[in-house]
Amino acid sequence: MALKRSPCLGAGAFGLTLAVVALTAAISLPALAQDRVTFASLDADLAGGRATTIVAWLYRPQGNGPFPAVVGMHGCGGLLVHFRRLHAPVIETTFDDWARRLQAAGYVVLLPDSYGPRGITEICSKKDREAVSRARPRDAYAALGWLQAQPYVAPERIALIGWSHGGGTVMRSVEASSEARPSVLPHGGFRAAVAFYPGCPNVRTRKGRAWRAGLPLLVLIGAADDWASPAACPGFADAAAKRGEDVTLHMYPGAYHAFDSPKPGVRVRTGLATAPGGTAHVGQNPEARADALVRVPAFLRLHLGG
C-alpha cells in the first residue's frame, strides 16, 4: 500500500462534480427520523473504573439491511447546538448534513456525543483537553461494538469519520498501536477512516513513536486553514508513504477550517485555545465542499461497498 497525495479534480471532472452536487442539493434529503441510543464507553480505565454512558443519534436507512455503517465524531464545539427558541438542542448542521447524505446513500450512521455525558459543553476554548482527547477514541470503539451488535448492520463494513477535534480522534483511534483499540474485536475493527482537518502536527502517539496508519485513511484539509496547521500535513503524508501505508491526503487551495459546512460564508472565530493568536477563519468553501461530497462517498464505496 502507498500514500497518495490526491490531486485536484481536472476542469471537466470538477464541472461534473459541481453538477452532481447541484443536483443533490436540489433534491430534498429524506427526513427520516433519528433514534436516540445509549451505550457504555470503553473509558472505565480512565474514569475510575466506571464507564461513561454515551448518548448517540442513529440515522438508519429504510429496509432491513444489513447495511454498511459509519461512526461520526464531532468537533471541539460538540455535537449539539442549543437555540433559545427551541425546547431541545439540535445536531450541528455539518454533522447532520453528512449523516443524512450518507443515510440516503445506504449507510447506517451513528453520531456519539462525547461531551454532554461528561458535563462538557465545548473544548474549543480549553487548553487542557488531554483527558477528553484520550477518552474519545474509547467512545469510537464502543460505538463500533454497538453497531456490530445490530442485526441491520454489516459488522465488518464500518468506517470512522471525524471533524476537527473529531478528526484528531480518528487519528488516535486508527493508529496501529492505539491504546483505545480493544484487544479482542470479534468482527474486526474499523474498515476505513476519514479525518476532516485533523491537525496533522498531532500524528505521533502519546509515547512519541511515529504515527502509523492501521487502515485506509483519507485526510481532507484546507490549504488556507489557520486553525489546524496544514503545513505539517505533507510531511506526515510523506512519512506514511515511505512506510507503505494506505493514506490519502487531499489539500484544498484557498479553503479554511470547516470548508464542508452546508452554511455559506466564512467568519472569524475568536477565543480558540489551539489556533495561533486565538483566532481562525471558519466556513464553507463551495468548491472544496463540492469535491468532498463526491470524494468521501467514493472512498466509502471503495472500502465498505454500499
Backbone as numpy.savetxt, mean C-alpha at the origin, in Angstrom:
# Nx Ny Nz CAx CAy CAz Cx Cy Cz
15.81 -13.73 -11.29 14.97 -12.53 -11.29 15.85 -11.28 -11.29
15.38 -10.23 -11.91 16.17 -9.01 -12.00 15.31 -7.79 -11.75
15.96 -6.77 -11.21 15.24 -5.52 -10.99 15.00 -4.82 -12.32
13.86 -4.19 -12.40 13.51 -3.45 -13.60 13.16 -2.03 -13.22
13.89 -1.05 -13.78 13.49 0.34 -13.62 12.48 0.60 -14.72
11.24 0.64 -14.34 10.17 0.69 -15.33 10.21 1.98 -16.12
10.24 1.90 -17.44 10.26 3.11 -18.26 8.91 3.80 -18.29
8.93 5.07 -18.62 7.66 5.78 -18.82 6.99 5.24 -20.07
5.68 5.27 -20.10 4.97 4.81 -21.26 5.24 5.73 -22.45
5.32 5.16 -23.64 5.49 5.96 -24.84 4.25 6.77 -25.13
4.35 7.67 -26.08 3.24 8.58 -26.36 1.99 7.82 -26.73
2.13 6.80 -27.61 0.94 6.05 -28.01 0.35 5.27 -26.87
1.23 4.57 -26.12 0.74 3.77 -24.99 0.14 4.65 -23.92
0.78 5.83 -23.69 0.26 6.70 -22.65 -1.08 7.28 -23.05
-1.25 7.58 -24.35 -2.55 8.06 -24.80 -3.62 7.02 -24.59
-3.25 5.76 -24.83 -4.20 4.67 -24.59 -4.51 4.57 -23.11
-3.47 4.74 -22.27 -3.69 4.70 -20.83 -4.69 5.76 -20.39
-4.50 6.99 -20.88 -5.42 8.07 -20.50 -6.83 7.78 -20.98
-6.94 7.17 -22.16 -8.27 6.85 -22.68 -8.94 5.81 -21.81
-8.17 4.82 -21.37 -8.72 3.77 -20.52 -9.19 4.36 -19.20
-8.34 5.23 -18.63 -8.70 5.83 -17.35 -9.90 6.75 -17.50
-9.96 7.51 -18.59 -11.10 8.39 -18.81 -12.38 7.59 -18.92
-12.31 6.46 -19.60 -13.48 5.59 -19.71 -13.86 5.04 -18.35
-12.83 4.64 -17.58 -13.10 4.10 -16.24 -13.75 5.15 -15.36
-13.25 6.39 -15.46 -13.80 7.46 -14.64 -15.23 7.77 -15.00
-15.57 7.55 -16.27 -16.93 7.85 -16.72 -17.94 6.81 -16.27
-17.43 5.65 -15.87 -18.30 4.58 -15.42 -18.32 4.57 -13.90
-19.46 4.64 -13.30 -19.54 4.65 -11.85 -19.08 3.32 -11.29
-18.20 3.39 -10.29 -17.78 2.16 -9.63 -18.96 1.59 -8.85
-19.08 0.27 -8.80 -20.21 -0.32 -8.11 -20.23 0.04 -6.64
-21.36 0.50 -6.17 -21.48 0.93 -4.78 -21.79 -0.28 -3.89
-20.86 -1.23 -3.89 -21.06 -2.42 -3.06 -20.68 -2.08 -1.63
-21.43 -2.58 -0.70 -21.21 -2.26 0.71 -19.93 -2.91 1.22
-19.31 -2.25 2.18 -18.15 -2.83 2.86 -18.61 -3.44 4.18
-17.98 -4.51 4.55 -18.25 -5.13 5.84 -17.14 -4.75 6.82
-17.52 -4.53 8.05 -16.56 -4.24 9.11 -16.22 -5.55 9.80
-14.94 -5.90 9.82 -14.51 -7.16 10.43 -13.42 -6.88 11.46
-13.17 -7.83 12.31 -12.11 -7.71 13.32 -11.28 -8.98 13.35
-10.03 -8.83 13.75 -9.15 -9.98 13.94 -8.01 -9.56 14.85
-7.33 -10.51 15.42 -6.23 -10.21 16.33 -4.94 -9.97 15.55
-4.26 -8.87 15.86 -2.95 -8.64 15.29 -1.98 -9.71 15.80
-0.82 -9.79 15.18 0.22 -10.70 15.65 1.25 -9.95 16.48
0.78 -8.90 17.18 1.68 -8.01 17.90 1.80 -8.32 19.38
1.38 -9.49 19.82 1.41 -9.80 21.25 2.81 -9.65 21.83
3.83 -9.96 21.03 5.21 -9.84 21.52 5.62 -8.40 21.75
4.91 -7.48 21.13 5.21 -6.05 21.30 4.24 -5.37 22.26
3.14 -6.03 22.58 2.07 -5.41 23.36 1.89 -6.07 24.72
2.96 -6.52 25.29 2.89 -7.09 26.64 2.14 -8.41 26.71
2.11 -9.14 25.62 1.48 -10.45 25.61 0.02 -10.46 25.22
-0.55 -9.28 25.01 -1.97 -9.19 24.65 -2.10 -8.57 23.26
-2.58 -9.35 22.31 -2.67 -8.88 20.94 -3.72 -7.78 20.79
-3.45 -6.84 19.89 -4.39 -5.77 19.59 -5.49 -6.30 18.67
-6.73 -5.98 18.97 -7.84 -6.33 18.07 -7.95 -5.28 16.99
-7.69 -5.70 15.75 -7.69 -4.79 14.62 -9.08 -4.75 13.97
-9.52 -3.54 13.64 -10.75 -3.35 12.88 -10.37 -3.13 11.43
-11.07 -3.77 10.51 -10.76 -3.63 9.09 -12.04 -3.57 8.28
-11.92 -3.02 7.07 -13.07 -2.91 6.17 -12.83 -3.82 4.96
-13.85 -4.60 4.66 -13.76 -5.63 3.63 -14.58 -5.23 2.41
-13.94 -5.24 1.26 -14.60 -5.01 -0.03 -14.59 -6.34 -0.77
-15.77 -6.87 -1.02 -15.87 -8.21 -1.59 -16.62 -8.16 -2.92
-16.07 -8.76 -3.98 -16.78 -8.79 -5.27 -18.04 -9.64 -5.17
-18.93 -9.44 -6.10 -20.12 -10.28 -6.16 -19.73 -11.67 -6.65
-20.37 -12.67 -6.08 -20.07 -14.04 -6.45 -19.46 -14.82 -5.31
-19.21 -16.10 -5.56 -18.72 -16.99 -4.52 -17.21 -17.15 -4.49
-16.53 -16.77 -5.58 -15.09 -16.94 -5.61 -14.69 -18.38 -5.88
-13.47 -18.78 -5.50 -12.54 -17.98 -4.70 -11.84 -16.91 -5.53
-11.67 -15.72 -4.92 -11.08 -14.58 -5.57 -9.66 -14.34 -5.07
-8.80 -13.75 -5.90 -7.53 -13.23 -5.37 -7.85 -12.06 -4.45
-6.90 -11.70 -3.63 -7.17 -10.67 -2.61 -5.99 -9.73 -2.44
-6.29 -8.58 -1.83 -5.29 -7.55 -1.57 -5.49 -7.01 -0.16
-4.41 -6.88 0.59 -4.42 -6.18 1.88 -3.85 -4.79 1.62
-4.57 -3.73 2.04 -4.13 -2.36 1.81 -3.80 -1.65 3.12
-2.57 -1.14 3.23 -2.11 -0.49 4.45 -2.10 1.03 4.27
-2.84 1.73 5.12 -3.01 3.18 5.01 -1.74 3.94 5.36
-1.77 5.25 5.12 -0.63 6.11 5.39 -0.61 6.67 6.80
0.28 7.66 7.02 0.49 8.19 8.37 -0.71 8.94 8.90
-1.62 9.37 8.01 -2.80 10.09 8.46 -3.93 9.20 8.93
-3.76 7.90 8.75 -4.79 6.96 9.18 -5.72 6.54 8.06
-6.53 5.56 8.34 -7.47 5.02 7.35 -8.75 5.84 7.27
-9.20 6.36 8.40 -10.51 7.00 8.48 -10.41 8.52 8.58
-11.38 9.19 7.98 -11.47 10.65 8.03 -12.75 11.01 8.78
-12.65 11.95 9.69 -13.81 12.37 10.48 -14.32 13.72 9.98
-15.57 13.77 9.64 -16.21 15.01 9.21 -17.29 15.39 10.23
-17.35 16.66 10.56 -18.31 17.11 11.56 -19.75 16.84 11.15
-20.00 16.94 9.83 -21.39 16.81 9.37 -21.85 15.35 9.30
-20.91 14.42 9.46 -21.26 13.01 9.39 -21.24 12.40 10.78
-22.11 11.44 11.00 -22.18 10.78 12.30 -21.07 9.76 12.48
-20.53 9.25 11.38 -19.49 8.23 11.47 -18.35 8.59 10.52
-17.13 8.21 10.85 -16.00 8.49 9.96 -16.11 7.70 8.66
-15.42 8.16 7.63 -15.42 7.48 6.35 -13.99 7.13 5.97
-13.83 6.18 5.09 -12.51 5.77 4.64 -11.92 6.85 3.75
-10.68 7.19 3.96 -10.00 8.22 3.17 -10.12 7.90 1.69
-10.31 8.94 0.87 -10.72 8.74 -0.51 -9.72 7.94 -1.35
-8.43 8.13 -1.16 -7.45 7.39 -1.96 -7.59 5.90 -1.72
-7.69 5.49 -0.47 -7.78 4.07 -0.15 -9.12 3.49 -0.60
-10.17 4.25 -0.40 -11.50 3.78 -0.83 -11.57 3.66 -2.36
-10.98 4.63 -3.05 -11.01 4.60 -4.51 -10.27 3.37 -5.05
-9.07 3.12 -4.53 -8.33 1.94 -4.96 -9.08 0.65 -4.61
-9.64 0.60 -3.41 -10.34 -0.61 -2.98 -11.52 -0.90 -3.89
-12.28 0.14 -4.24 -13.45 -0.07 -5.11 -13.03 -0.48 -6.52
-11.96 0.09 -7.01 -11.48 -0.28 -8.34 -11.02 -1.73 -8.37
-10.28 -2.14 -7.37 -9.80 -3.51 -7.31 -10.96 -4.48 -7.06
-11.91 -4.07 -6.25 -13.11 -4.87 -6.02 -13.85 -5.10 -7.34
-14.00 -4.02 -8.11 -14.70 -4.13 -9.39 -13.94 -5.01 -10.37
-12.61 -5.11 -10.19 -11.78 -5.94 -11.06 -11.73 -7.40 -10.61
-12.44 -7.73 -9.53 -12.53 -9.11 -9.09 -11.63 -9.50 -7.94
-11.14 -8.50 -7.18 -10.30 -8.79 -6.02 -11.06 -8.51 -4.73
-10.85 -9.36 -3.74 -11.27 -9.05 -2.38 -10.24 -8.08 -1.81
-10.68 -7.01 -1.16 -9.76 -6.03 -0.59 -10.05 -5.88 0.89
-9.01 -5.91 1.70 -9.15 -5.73 3.14 -8.27 -4.56 3.57
-8.90 -3.54 4.20 -8.19 -2.35 4.66 -8.16 -2.33 6.19
-7.07 -2.74 6.81 -6.99 -2.70 8.27 -6.72 -1.28 8.78
-7.29 -0.96 9.93 -7.01 0.30 10.62 -6.01 0.01 11.73
-4.75 0.42 11.53 -3.72 0.16 12.53 -3.72 1.17 13.67
-4.40 2.30 13.50 -4.29 3.38 14.48 -5.42 3.40 15.50
-6.68 3.39 15.02 -7.81 3.48 15.92 -7.76 2.52 17.09
-7.53 1.22 16.84 -7.50 0.27 17.95 -6.37 0.52 18.94
-5.37 1.30 18.53 -4.24 1.60 19.43 -4.35 3.00 20.02
-5.48 3.66 19.77 -5.68 5.00 20.32 -4.85 6.07 19.65
-4.50 5.85 18.39 -3.69 6.79 17.62 -4.58 7.47 16.58
-4.43 8.77 16.40 -5.19 9.46 15.37 -4.37 9.63 14.09
-3.10 10.00 14.25 -2.20 10.14 13.10 -0.76 10.13 13.61
0.19 9.86 12.70 1.59 9.92 13.10 2.40 10.79 12.15
1.72 11.51 11.25 2.43 12.39 10.31 3.25 13.44 11.04
2.76 13.89 12.18 3.43 14.93 12.94 4.31 14.38 14.07
4.44 13.05 14.14 5.15 12.41 15.25 6.54 11.95 14.82
7.55 12.33 15.55 8.90 11.85 15.27 9.11 10.44 15.81
8.51 10.16 16.96 8.65 8.85 17.57 7.55 7.93 17.04
7.86 7.13 16.04 6.87 6.26 15.42 7.35 4.82 15.30
8.47 4.51 15.96 9.04 3.18 15.80 8.12 2.07 16.32
7.43 2.33 17.42 6.58 1.29 18.00 5.47 0.87 17.03
4.76 1.85 16.48 3.69 1.51 15.55 4.25 1.01 14.23
5.44 1.49 13.85 6.05 1.00 12.62 6.42 -0.47 12.73
6.81 -0.91 13.89 7.10 -2.34 14.10 5.82 -3.16 14.19
4.76 -2.55 14.73 3.51 -3.30 14.91 2.76 -3.51 13.60
2.82 -2.55 12.69 1.97 -2.62 11.50 2.25 -3.83 10.59
3.49 -4.26 10.38 3.67 -5.48 9.61 2.99 -6.69 10.24
2.87 -6.69 11.55 2.16 -7.77 12.23 0.67 -7.70 11.94
0.15 -6.47 11.77 -1.23 -6.31 11.33 -1.41 -6.86 9.93
-0.43 -6.60 9.07 -0.51 -7.05 7.68 -0.57 -8.57 7.61
0.29 -9.23 8.37 0.28 -10.70 8.34 -0.96 -11.27 9.01
-1.48 -10.58 10.01 -2.74 -11.03 10.62 -3.87 -10.91 9.60
-3.87 -9.83 8.81 -4.87 -9.66 7.76 -4.74 -10.76 6.71
-3.50 -11.10 6.37 -3.27 -12.20 5.44 -3.89 -13.49 5.96
-3.64 -13.81 7.22 -4.19 -15.03 7.81 -5.70 -15.03 7.84
-6.29 -13.86 8.14 -7.75 -13.76 8.18 -8.33 -14.03 6.78
-7.73 -13.41 5.76 -8.22 -13.62 4.40 -8.07 -15.08 3.97
-6.96 -15.69 4.32 -6.72 -17.07 3.92 -7.72 -18.04 4.52
-8.38 -17.62 5.60 -9.37 -18.48 6.26 -10.77 -18.32 5.67
-10.94 -17.37 4.74 -12.27 -17.13 4.18 -12.49 -18.01 2.95
-13.64 -18.67 2.85 -13.88 -19.61 1.74 -13.95 -18.95 0.37
-14.20 -17.64 0.31 -14.32 -16.94 -0.96 -12.99 -16.34 -1.43
-11.91 -16.60 -0.69 -10.59 -16.09 -1.05 -9.69 -17.23 -1.49
-8.94 -17.01 -2.57 -7.91 -17.96 -3.00 -6.69 -17.74 -2.10
-6.41 -18.63 -1.16 -5.44 -18.34 -0.10 -4.00 -18.14 -0.56
-3.65 -18.64 -1.73 -2.28 -18.51 -2.22 -2.14 -17.37 -3.23
-3.17 -16.52 -3.34 -3.16 -15.43 -4.33 -3.52 -14.11 -3.65
-2.68 -13.70 -2.71 -2.94 -12.48 -1.94 -1.73 -11.56 -2.02
-1.99 -10.28 -2.30 -0.93 -9.28 -2.41 -1.06 -8.25 -1.29
0.02 -7.50 -1.09 0.06 -6.43 -0.08 0.35 -5.12 -0.79
-0.46 -4.08 -0.48 -0.26 -2.75 -1.03 -0.24 -1.75 0.13
0.60 -0.72 0.01 0.62 0.30 1.05 0.99 1.66 0.48
0.52 2.71 1.16 0.74 4.09 0.74 1.51 4.85 1.80
2.59 5.54 1.41 3.36 6.39 2.31 3.86 5.56 3.51
3.46 5.86 4.72 3.89 5.03 5.85 3.45 3.58 5.65
2.30 3.39 5.00 1.86 2.05 4.66 2.78 1.41 3.63
3.38 2.24 2.75 4.38 1.72 1.83 5.61 1.25 2.58
5.98 2.00 3.61 7.07 1.56 4.47 6.72 0.27 5.19
5.45 0.13 5.56 4.99 -1.12 6.18 5.14 -2.28 5.21
4.84 -2.03 3.94 5.05 -3.06 2.92 6.51 -3.49 2.90
7.43 -2.50 2.90 8.85 -2.81 2.85 9.29 -3.64 4.05
8.81 -3.30 5.22 9.14 -4.07 6.42 8.54 -5.47 6.39
7.35 -5.57 5.82 6.63 -6.85 5.85 7.21 -7.87 4.91
7.59 -7.44 3.71 7.98 -8.41 2.67 9.48 -8.60 2.58
10.24 -7.87 3.38 11.68 -8.09 3.42 11.95 -9.55 3.79
12.92 -10.15 3.14 13.12 -11.60 3.24 13.27 -12.09 4.69
13.89 -11.28 5.55 14.08 -11.70 6.94 13.21 -10.88 7.89
12.02 -10.48 7.44 11.13 -9.65 8.26 10.85 -10.30 9.61
10.98 -9.51 10.67 10.71 -10.03 12.01 9.23 -10.30 12.23
8.38 -9.72 11.38 6.94 -9.87 11.55 6.40 -11.13 10.86
7.15 -11.68 9.93 6.66 -12.83 9.17 6.54 -14.05 10.08
5.35 -14.65 10.16 5.18 -15.84 11.01 6.07 -16.99 10.54
6.51 -17.80 11.47 7.38 -18.92 11.12 6.63 -20.00 10.36
5.32 -20.06 10.56 4.50 -21.06 9.86 3.41 -20.33 9.08
3.37 -20.55 7.79 2.34 -19.99 6.91 1.81 -21.13 6.04
0.76 -21.81 6.49 0.27 -23.00 5.78 -0.05 -22.76 4.31
-0.52 -21.56 3.98 -0.86 -21.25 2.59 0.17 -20.33 1.94
1.30 -20.15 2.58 2.32 -19.27 2.04 2.08 -17.83 2.44
3.03 -16.97 2.10 2.93 -15.57 2.44 2.28 -14.77 1.32
2.55 -13.46 1.32 2.04 -12.61 0.25 2.70 -13.02 -1.06
1.94 -12.97 -2.13 2.44 -13.39 -3.43 3.19 -12.27 -4.14
2.81 -11.02 -3.89 3.42 -9.85 -4.52 3.08 -8.63 -3.68
3.76 -7.51 -3.96 3.51 -6.30 -3.16 3.73 -5.05 -3.99
3.00 -3.99 -3.61 3.12 -2.68 -4.23 3.33 -1.65 -3.13
4.38 -0.83 -3.26 4.65 0.22 -2.27 4.57 1.57 -2.97
3.57 2.38 -2.59 3.45 3.74 -3.09 4.27 4.68 -2.21
5.16 5.45 -2.83 5.99 6.47 -2.18 6.38 6.09 -0.74
7.20 4.99 -0.62 7.48 4.45 0.71 8.61 5.09 1.48
9.44 5.89 0.84 10.61 6.40 1.56 11.76 5.42 1.44
12.41 5.39 0.30 13.45 4.41 0.04 14.66 4.45 0.97
14.97 5.58 1.66 16.10 5.51 2.60 15.91 4.47 3.69
14.68 4.11 4.00 14.43 3.16 5.09 14.29 1.74 4.57
15.28 1.29 3.81 15.18 -0.03 3.21 16.15 -1.03 3.83
16.74 -0.67 4.94 17.56 -1.63 5.67 16.77 -2.21 6.83
17.15 -3.39 7.25 16.47 -4.02 8.36 16.85 -3.30 9.65
16.13 -3.58 10.72 16.40 -2.93 11.99 17.80 -3.27 12.51
18.37 -4.39 12.07 19.70 -4.79 12.51 20.79 -4.29 11.55
20.40 -3.48 10.57 21.38 -2.87 9.69 21.78 -3.70 8.49
21.18 -4.85 8.31 21.51 -5.67 7.14 20.88 -5.08 5.89
21.44 -5.41 4.74 20.87 -4.93 3.48 19.46 -5.47 3.31
18.55 -4.59 2.89 17.16 -5.00 2.65 17.11 -5.90 1.43
16.40 -7.04 1.53 16.29 -7.98 0.41 14.82 -8.29 0.15
14.44 -8.22 -1.10 13.05 -8.49 -1.46 12.76 -9.98 -1.37
11.67 -10.32 -0.70 11.29 -11.71 -0.57 10.23 -12.14 -1.56
9.82 -11.22 -2.46 8.77 -11.52 -3.44 8.77 -10.43 -4.50
7.99 -10.58 -5.57 7.91 -9.51 -6.58 7.36 -8.22 -5.97
8.08 -7.13 -6.19 7.75 -5.85 -5.56 7.74 -4.74 -6.61
6.69 -3.93 -6.59 6.58 -2.75 -7.44 6.61 -1.51 -6.56
7.55 -0.61 -6.80 7.67 0.63 -6.05 7.33 1.79 -6.97
6.36 2.62 -6.58 5.92 3.76 -7.36 6.11 5.03 -6.55
6.82 6.02 -7.12 7.08 7.25 -6.38 7.25 8.40 -7.36
6.86 9.59 -6.93 7.04 10.78 -7.75 8.46 11.29 -7.67
9.04 11.65 -8.81 10.41 12.15 -8.83 10.54 13.48 -8.11
9.44 14.23 -7.98 9.46 15.52 -7.30 8.99 15.41 -5.84
8.81 14.20 -5.35 8.32 13.99 -3.98 9.30 14.62 -2.99
8.85 15.63 -2.25 9.70 16.30 -1.27 9.37 15.87 0.16
8.75 14.71 0.28 8.45 14.12 1.59 9.15 12.77 1.72
9.06 11.93 0.69 9.57 10.56 0.79 10.98 10.39 0.22
11.62 11.47 -0.21 13.02 11.43 -0.65 13.29 10.39 -1.73
12.80 10.62 -2.95 12.98 9.65 -4.02 14.42 9.50 -4.49
15.29 10.45 -4.14 16.67 10.39 -4.61 17.36 9.10 -4.20
16.93 8.50 -3.10 17.55 7.27 -2.63 17.05 6.04 -3.36
15.94 6.17 -4.09 15.32 4.99 -4.69 16.16 4.33 -5.78
16.80 5.07 -6.69 17.61 4.40 -7.69 18.74 3.56 -7.08
19.37 4.06 -6.01 20.41 3.28 -5.34 19.86 2.00 -4.76
18.69 2.11 -4.15 18.02 0.92 -3.64 17.72 -0.06 -4.77
17.24 0.49 -5.90 16.90 -0.34 -7.04 18.14 -1.02 -7.62
19.23 -0.28 -7.73 20.46 -0.86 -8.28 20.99 -1.98 -7.38
20.92 -1.77 -6.06 21.39 -2.80 -5.14 20.55 -4.07 -5.26
19.25 -3.90 -5.40 18.37 -5.06 -5.57 18.67 -5.78 -6.88
18.95 -5.01 -7.92 19.26 -5.61 -9.22 20.49 -6.49 -9.13
21.50 -6.01 -8.42 22.74 -6.78 -8.29 22.50 -8.09 -7.55
21.48 -8.11 -6.70 21.15 -9.35 -5.98 20.17 -10.24 -6.76
19.76 -9.78 -7.94 18.86 -10.57 -8.77 17.45 -10.64 -8.26
17.00 -9.59 -7.56 15.66 -9.62 -6.96 14.61 -9.06 -7.92
13.39 -9.53 -7.77 12.29 -9.15 -8.66 11.64 -7.88 -8.14
12.29 -6.76 -8.39 11.83 -5.46 -7.92 11.74 -4.52 -9.12
10.62 -3.81 -9.23 10.45 -2.82 -10.29 10.24 -1.45 -9.65
11.09 -0.50 -10.01 10.96 0.88 -9.54 10.46 1.73 -10.68
9.38 2.50 -10.43 8.89 3.45 -11.44 8.76 4.80 -10.79
9.50 5.78 -11.33 9.48 7.15 -10.83 8.77 8.04 -11.84
7.84 8.86 -11.34 7.03 9.71 -12.20 7.57 11.14 -12.23
8.03 11.62 -13.38 8.56 12.98 -13.46 7.51 14.01 -13.03
7.94 14.95 -12.19 7.07 16.05 -11.80 5.99 15.72 -10.79
5.92 14.48 -10.35 4.85 14.06 -9.43 5.30 14.20 -7.98
4.36 14.63 -7.13 4.61 14.77 -5.70 4.06 13.56 -4.94
4.13 13.66 -3.62 3.56 12.65 -2.74 2.05 12.56 -2.97
1.50 11.36 -2.85 0.06 11.14 -3.05 -0.39 11.51 -4.45
0.47 11.23 -5.43 0.14 11.56 -6.83 -1.09 10.81 -7.33
-1.45 9.70 -6.67 -2.58 8.88 -7.11 -3.90 9.28 -6.47
-3.93 10.37 -5.75 -5.17 10.81 -5.12 -6.26 11.04 -6.17
-7.49 10.62 -5.90 -8.59 10.90 -6.84 -9.03 12.36 -6.82
-8.57 13.12 -5.84 -8.92 14.53 -5.77 -7.92 15.37 -6.56
-8.37 16.23 -7.47 -7.44 17.05 -8.24 -6.78 18.12 -7.38
-5.61 18.55 -7.84 -4.93 19.65 -7.16 -3.80 19.19 -6.26
-2.90 20.14 -5.98 -1.75 19.92 -5.09 -1.78 20.98 -4.00
-1.50 20.58 -2.78 -1.44 21.52 -1.67 -0.15 21.32 -0.90
0.19 22.26 -0.05 1.38 22.15 0.80 0.94 21.76 2.21
1.46 20.66 2.69 1.18 20.23 4.06 2.30 20.68 4.98
1.93 21.07 6.17 2.90 21.53 7.16 2.85 20.64 8.39
3.82 20.81 9.26 3.84 20.05 10.50 4.19 18.59 10.33
4.96 18.27 9.29 5.31 16.87 9.00 6.65 16.53 9.65
6.66 15.52 10.47 7.86 15.20 11.25 9.00 14.67 10.40
8.69 14.02 9.29 9.75 13.38 8.50 10.05 14.08 7.19
9.41 15.21 6.91 9.69 15.97 5.69 10.71 17.06 5.98
11.64 17.31 5.05 12.60 18.39 5.27 11.90 19.72 5.51
12.24 20.35 6.62 11.60 21.62 6.96 10.18 21.47 7.44
9.70 20.27 7.53 8.35 20.02 8.04 7.24 20.28 7.05
7.57 20.57 5.79 6.54 20.84 4.78 6.78 20.00 3.54
5.71 19.72 2.81 5.81 18.93 1.58 4.60 19.18 0.70
4.80 19.05 -0.60 3.70 19.12 -1.55 3.00 17.77 -1.62
1.68 17.81 -1.63 0.89 16.57 -1.64 -0.28 16.74 -2.61
-0.46 15.80 -3.50 -1.64 15.86 -4.34 -1.48 15.19 -5.68
-2.57 15.18 -6.40 -2.69 14.42 -7.63 -1.80 14.94 -8.76
-1.20 14.00 -9.45 -0.58 14.26 -10.74 -1.37 13.44 -11.75
-2.15 14.09 -12.63 -3.07 13.34 -13.49 -2.39 12.27 -14.34
-1.21 12.58 -14.90 -0.53 11.61 -15.74 -0.03 10.42 -14.93
0.55 10.70 -13.76 1.05 9.62 -12.91 -0.09 8.75 -12.40
-1.17 9.40 -11.99 -2.33 8.64 -11.52 -2.88 7.75 -12.63
-2.98 8.30 -13.83 -3.49 7.53 -14.96 -2.63 6.30 -15.21
-1.33 6.49 -15.15 -0.43 5.36 -15.36 -0.58 4.31 -14.25
-0.63 4.76 -13.00 -0.73 3.83 -11.87 -2.02 3.02 -11.92
-3.11 3.65 -12.38 -4.39 2.95 -12.44 -4.36 1.81 -13.45
-3.40 1.84 -14.36 -3.22 0.74 -15.31 -2.10 -0.19 -14.86
-1.02 0.40 -14.39 0.18 -0.37 -14.03 -0.06 -1.32 -12.86
-0.73 -0.85 -11.82 -0.92 -1.69 -10.63 -1.82 -2.88 -10.93
-3.00 -2.71 -11.55 -3.81 -3.88 -11.90 -3.07 -4.87 -12.81
-2.25 -4.35 -13.74 -1.48 -5.24 -14.61 -0.48 -6.05 -13.80
0.17 -5.42 -12.84 1.11 -6.12 -11.96 0.40 -7.20 -11.15
-0.78 -6.87 -10.62 -1.53 -7.85 -9.84 -1.99 -9.01 -10.69
-2.46 -8.73 -11.90 -2.88 -9.81 -12.79 -1.72 -10.74 -13.10
-0.53 -10.16 -13.29 0.64 -10.96 -13.61 0.97 -11.94 -12.49
0.84 -11.49 -11.26 1.28 -12.31 -10.11 0.16 -13.02 -9.37
-1.07 -12.52 -9.48 -2.19 -13.14 -8.78 -3.21 -13.75 -9.72
-3.22 -13.32 -10.98 -4.33 -13.67 -11.83 -5.50 -12.76 -11.50
-6.65 -13.00 -12.08 -7.79 -12.16 -11.76 -8.71 -12.03 -12.96
